[in-house]
């Protein structure tokens, strides 16, 4: 019997055995879809996903044809079963992905096909591969030398399962503060690794709890009793045959997390663990045969900065992973919003939730943000290889700095968008959305790791602001600005005060150039305000760190946010142009999405615009145009999500599948449980209470 | 051996057996606390908790002395064990609470002592009691007659476990749309209850899955083939002895939810279930011995409105429950923020996270909102009994309408505050905050039910706006406004445009009267803008429903939000005054909290103020004062939370306990797990993959 037949039979069985009244076929979603035509599905898919489009399709099809990929089955798994399943899943698809070390060296897109498709299924699956390929692999690739290449190759062949031991119990964001020590012993030309304190224990290391046999360890290198700063060592942590921890290493599992429990995050304790000299990834620093430390980068801080910038791919995938989460959440919430009917007109017909302003206003702006993030991610990957190449020659090059600033703000802003989006998707699905079989709680909980890992959002905003302010200071010194995304810089606050936005109705407002100009205005506004704040704080605080730290909120953070919005918008309009060239109506739909993204961003910062640039009438026009655009997009939003959303099998959501049969699926899901109609074993306790008085 | 000794011994054991380096005693939190003095703990506790203060203490002590209340033990429970445990917990404390039907009739505070303390432990525990006492009990009390009283009494004695069957698969917010049918059969003077469609199945009914034996059923009453609208029936759903569903009823469990899995939400399917006439709660409507329907309220809609307004206590407890969640989240996040150190000054000393502007700015405003909600809840309960008494005489009285408006906006706004607060608390605790043993993920997930149940937030904002706009129309007709919280109403937009806020520095800004005036301004601003929007939409749409529905976002919703903020602030200043009277320094601390609440609310709406009332310099002053207040409060915030926060045993958070030994507790928690150092059973699979190529 084929799988399809099997499924049909089990559906039939559940109908026959169901205690529920028969469920009528629900044509609500199908009818909602009919409102829109003229959308070129293939075009939208291929432009939206760009270079990953074909591979994504291929990987989706590999996964959906494998019964291991059944989200509903995962709801009841124990912690251990969850971890086992992810290993099974990787085993089932990794070798079909075509990814190799050599391939990944040439272009990042093959890896992205694998990551994008698996993230659509579950972030833990992607992360499990990411820690070994991307974090462990990239660290070796960036800072190892010839002799280390085979380690990266082994990781890409899954002969080793790698990990990255950076964070400790006591230090997360502050990597220069890690306490683990690697003392060089010249007599044996080994390093002796130790966890001198409880807070120095390597902590929350992905993949280490149960699976990893190799790790890239961040530890302070001590040579001749001198602390040479944090370096990275590729070390074996478990025996290849017995899987026992290597001598001098204790490995444990940190246990249950809010989500991502498929990943076995663990901890590592080192007690005089000896590793050979070649463990040191010695591209930047090495120890001579005479036992002398030498490094091509003199400053400890710079050296660590370079090392960390070598593993930025992880951070890029966080931006991409957030886009996937928003897309999953919206796929469920928009379909449910279309099929779910409540209240309605006086004639008794009920309206789709998605027809209510208060409902679509909560969802449609997230669709715009999803497109904005996607345009931003594409920009990041398009620049990645060339920046990487330049940085390998000159690790302190301007391009890497600018890239770092851009990635930092994108990571923070996109993940903030993501968290808000998933919460709204959850709430928009009401009580059904609170059920585990809606998947929304879990997707929100998975998304919840993104603001924290790969650089805490607050730190990254700061770092982005720092780079931009340095560039501004450069301009103050009479230099030209090199950053292509900051060409509009204007440090004359009087100019800004004199700027009046030139629009007087919806038509004149919906002009891409004007809208981008308004986003440029915001960047300039916050740069100017920040200089005022820094000046004021310089008199309030004596310590430069205090001046800096106390100019973050409302100032430096806002520069980073505004800068990110500018980049998102200027990339998104490029996607619109590409679509428009091939299909006007598809281009127009996405143009509205672009408009909404910018108008909504302006609306959320209206106060700064009303100070100088806009009058109250224009402010009202911004608010009303935002509503207009949401309304204009709600009907087409379901079709868009049909084109871009993951396959049903990846959603694990009875209320969000493409056929719109939410109620019937909800019922059959609930009735499938063994305990649905059973009496509790603790009934005697209940009876005792009731008979007590 | 005493419990304390037991605990000490197990601590000692875990130290001896631990694989970790010894953890030094961490004095960070203790040192942080020393920054503040002059806070009168007892006074703050008693004024903050008001009439519930003593009872809360008593209930906390009953619970903490019982080993059943151990949050960490709950992390590993199965769905079924979780439900069993809650029943055990109720059995252990309910009869000690002193709550009786008669007591609860006199004053709501005894019930609140029970609810507040249990919510501090876990919302599911409170909810489990709430569905039978408050939802089932209040429905009977409000719409039953003499003969039904014994049912409520039985519920309060836990002789019956009640529930409220209102929502159906197909209808949640739209109660008038429920499909369940109760057809009157005059021949037997019975009702025949049926679930005519799959969507009519009663759904997500709390307590029904495994425990309830009684329910208050909402169904359309059919008499003589005429649909008389939705009525309520108190019916027996399970046999008292066998616990089997009664004939004609199928009962099932809906299974796993995102949180609150201690509550057995279930479903009910009716198939020609016959119940006696006396099941009908017949205070408003009845059927004569001749079989004729009669009702004291003619309109179906009004009748249902009255019925639903009879069970508003549930909604009030949502506001209170949200305050508890924020308090729990902040207790953990503020303590952790004080003890967690990262980065720092050039001299090498690390700073507490809570000393960083970007960190405290994310937490301290939530403390202000927590106080605001608490002041609001106290106002709700203070008015409750008198409004209830008036409504029982005249169910359509003005006071009930106003109360309903106030409660509706408070429920929406407080739960929005709560969701945002818990997300920030989670993120503020970084990676440790993502561990299940931090408790933050679970508290956030529990909070997540509040925006949805007891009236969806979007609907409630609308209802509040409706009541206010009706009152405004009343004024247009030349009447005086009765609502004590709307006495400042000004429908002359020209007045508003002419208003200029009279402050020019921080000192003149921090004036309670001026700040409240600014909140009044906001209410008036949105009322005026809404009338403009309604007028515009009246030309854009022909259908009155469309006009209304399309004036929600930016308009009607904002009236409700602004109105709520006004009430919160005007109640919070009363709390400040009460404190100030008895202790100036405590009063001053909470006055800063009041200032922050209002200033932050103004800052978030700055755009509307800058349109007419404030100039750019004043806008900057608002932003900078907001930062100043957060900074002024960060040091004292930990002491405040020490006074108001729940006992350690209720938090279930290794990183948030009062002794500040986060790292040592984290380690001993993780090492307690059986699987911490074990190899996975699926090791062969892993080895197979690694040896594959």
Interface residues (C-beta under 8 A of the other chain):
Chain A: X19 X20 X21 X22 X23 X24 X75 X76 X79 X80 X83 X84 X87 X88 X90 X91 X95 X157 X158 X159 X160 X161 X167 X169 X170 X171 X172 X173 X174 X177 X195 X196 X197 X198 X199 X200 X201 X203 X204 X210 X211 X213 X240 X243 X244 X250 X251 X252 X253 X254 X255 X256 X257 X258 X259 X267 X269 X342 X343 X345 X346 X350 X356 X357 X358 X359 X361 X362 X419 X423 X426 X427 X430 X431 X433 X434 X435 X436 X437 X440 X441 X442 X445 X448 X449 X451 X452 X453 X456 X457 X458 X461 X462 X529 X543 X545 X549 X550 X552 X553 X554 X557 X606 X607 X609 X610 X611 X612 X616 X619 X620 X623 X624 X626 X627 X631 X663 X664 X666 X667 X669 X670 X671 X673 X675 X676 X677 X679 X680 X681 X682 X683 X685 X686 X687 X688 X689 X690 X691 X692 X693
Chain B: X19 X20 X21 X22 X23 X24 X75 X76 X79 X80 X83 X84 X87 X88 X90 X91 X95 X157 X158 X159 X160 X161 X167 X169 X170 X171 X172 X173 X174 X177 X195 X196 X197 X198 X199 X200 X201 X203 X204 X210 X211 X213 X240 X243 X244 X250 X251 X252 X253 X254 X255 X256 X257 X258 X259 X267 X269 X342 X343 X345 X346 X350 X356 X357 X358 X359 X361 X362 X419 X423 X426 X427 X430 X431 X433 X434 X435 X436 X437 X440 X441 X442 X445 X448 X449 X451 X452 X453 X456 X457 X458 X461 X462 X529 X543 X545 X549 X550 X552 X553 X554 X557 X606 X607 X609 X610 X611 X612 X616 X619 X620 X623 X624 X626 X627 X631 X663 X664 X666 X667 X669 X670 X671 X673 X675 X676 X677 X679 X680 X681 X682 X683 X685 X686 X687 X688 X689 X690 X691 X692 X693
